[in-house]
C-alpha cells in the first residue's frame, strides 16, 4: 500500500468524532452500529471493507458496510469457524495477512477467497454484560494490514464499545436485553439446563443463566443449542455432570 493512501491522524480523530455523534444520536443499537461502519468505511482505503458481529445471549447479529456478502461475514451460520468468532472466543486480536496460506479456518477461508477476500483482521470488544462483539476488516489483497490500519481497528472498536455501552444504558436497551433473556428462559431445555448448573455449582438461577450465556458465547452457539447439549449429556450419563 502506498504510504500516501494511509489515513492520517487528523482524519482518524475526525472519524472518531463522527462515530461519537452517530452513536449518541442513534435510536437503537442496529442504527448505531450501521452508522459506525459507514463512517469507518469512509476512512479506510478502498480495498478494505469492514463489518461487525455482535453476540448477545449467545445469538449472533451481523452488520456490514457496503460490499460484504453474508457468506463472508456470518461465520456463526457456518459452524462458528472463522477469524471473528476466534477473536471473540479468545478475546484477542486475530489477523491473517494471506488467507491462501493460512490453514486455521479451511471452510470459512475458502468461501472468503471465492468472494474476493484475501486477508482479514478481527478485533474483539465488549458492549455490555453478556454482549460481545468483533470488529472485522476484510481486504481484497494479501498483506493489506499495516500497523496504522491495525491501530485504526483498535481505536474504532474500543471507542465504539464504550459509546455503545453508554448508549444502551441511556436508552434502556438493557431492559430490552433482559426481556430477551426472560423469553429464552421460557424454553424447556434452557430451564432444565439452568437447574443442572444450579446443582453443579450451588448457585442462583441468575448466576446459572449467566454461566450458560458465557459458555454459549465461548463456543459460538446459541443458548438453546447449548442447553439441549447439556441436557442430553446429563440424560445420557444419568447424573448431573459438569458443563
N, C-alpha and C positions, 0 to 999 in steps of 0.2 A: 504494500500500500504506500502511495506517495505521502510523505510527511505533511505536505501542504493540504491533503484532504482530511487530515485528522481534526476532530473537534478541538477547539481551544478553550481555555479557562473561562473566558467571558461568555462563550456560548453555553458551556456546561452550567454556569451559575444561572444564566437566564432560563435554561431549561428546568432547573430545579425550582425556580420561582414560578414558572408556568405550571409545573406539577402541583406545587402547593396551592395555587389559585384554583386549579381544576378540581382537586380532591376536596378542598374545603367547601366548594360551591356545588358539588355533585349531590344529587338527590338520593342516590343509593350506591351500593358497592359496585355493581357492574358498570355504571356510568363513570365512577371514579377511576376504575382500572382501565376502561376503554380510553378515557381522556389521557391518562398517564402514558399509555402506549402510543397514542397519536403524537403526543408532544415529544416523546423519546425518539420515535422513528424519524422525526424531522432533524434530530441532532446527529443520528448515526449516518455513516457512509451508505450510499445506495445499495451496496451489495450485502448489507447486513439487515436482517429483519428481527423483530422482537415479539415476544409473547409472554404470557403469564399463566401459570397453573396454580389454582388455589384448591386446597383440600380442607374442607370443614366438616367435622363429624364423620370423617372417613370418606366423604363423597367428593369427587373431583369436579371442578369447573374450569374451563379453559377460555382464555381471551387472547386475541391475536390482532396485531397491526395488519395493514393491508398486505396480502400476498402469501400468507402462511396457510397451508391446507391442513384440515383437521387430521389427516393421516400422519402428519409430522408432529403436530402439537399435542394431540391427545394420546399420550403414552399409556394411560390407565386402561383405555379400551383395548389395548393390545398386550395385556398381561403385566403392565407396570414395568416393562423392561426398556429403560431409556435414561438419558442423562439427567433430565429434570427430576424424575422420581428418585434416582440415585442421590441427587443433591438434597432433596427433601428428606430422604431416609437418613442420610449420613450427616446432615446439617453442615455440609462442606461444599465449597465450590467445585464444580466438575467441568472439565474442559477437554475437548478433543480437537486438535488442530488439523486432523486429517481422518475423516471417518472411514475412508477406504483402507486405511492401515490400522484401524482400531477394532479390536475383537471383543470389546466389553458388551455391546448390545447388538448382536448379529441381526436379530429380527427387525428392530427399530432402524438400525443404520441402513439396512437395505432399502427400506421404504423411504427414508430421508434422502438417500443418494438418488433414488429414482425420481424424487421431486425436486432435485436441484440443490440439495443441502450438502455441503462438503465439510463443514466444520461447525462446532456448537460449543456454547458456553452456558452453563446453568448456575445461577446464584440463588441460594436458599434464603428465605426471610420468614419472619413470624408476623402474623397480623394480630390475632388476639386469641387467648385461650387455646382451644384445640384447632384453630385455623392456621394452617401453614401454607407457605407459598414458594414458588420458584419463578425467578425472572430469567428468561431464556433469550439468548441471542443465536441466530442462525445465519451462516454465511454461505454464499454460493461458490466459495473457493477455499482451498486449504490455507492454513496459517494466516487466517484473517484477524486473529485476536491479538493485537498489540497490547503493551502494558497500559496505554491510555484507554483503549476500548474496555479492557478488564476493569480499570478504575471506574469508568462510567457505569458499568454494570453494578459495581458495588455501591456507588453513590446513589444511583437511582433506586435500587432495591431497598437499601437501608433507609433512605429518605421517605420513600413511599410507604414502607411498613409502619413507620412512626405516625405518618399522617393518616393512613387507613385505620390504624388502631384508635386514634383520637376521634376520627370521623364516625366510626362505629359506635363509640360510646356517646358521642354528642347526639346522634340521630336515633338512638335507641335500637340500633341493629342488633345489639347483644340480646335484647329481649326476643327479637325475631329468631336468632340462632337458638335461643333456649326453647322456643316453641317447636322448632325443627327437631331438636333433641327429644322433646317430650313425645312428639309424633313417632319418632323412631323407636322409643321405648315401648310403644304400644305393640310392636311386633313381638310375637310369642317367643321366637328364638332369642331375640335380644333380652327379653325379660328373664328367660331361663339362664342366659349367659351371665347376666348381672348377678343372679343368685349363686351361680357357680363361683364367680370371682369373689363374692362376699364370703363364701365358705372357705375359699382358698386363703384369703388374706385377712379375714376378720375385719372387714371394712364396711363402711356405709354404702347404701345404693349409689349415691352421687359419686363417691370415690371409685366404686366398681365401674360405673359408666365411664368415668374419666380414664380409667386404665384401659378399658376396651377401645375408646377413641384413640388413645395413644398407640395401642398395638395395631389398630386398623390403618392408621396413618403411616406407621413404620413399614407395614407390609404392603402398602399401596392398594388396599382393597376397601370395599365398603363395610360399614358397621354390620349390616345384616349378614353379609358373606362371612365375616369373621365370627359372628355369633353362631351361625349354623355350623361352622367348622368346629368350634369349641364344644357345642352341644353334642355333635356327632362323635367327637373324640371321646368325650366323657362317657357317652352312652355305650360306645364300643368297649371301653375299659371297665365299665360297670362301677366306676368310682369317680370321685371328684379329683381330677388330675390337675395339672398345672398349665397355665396359659403361657 
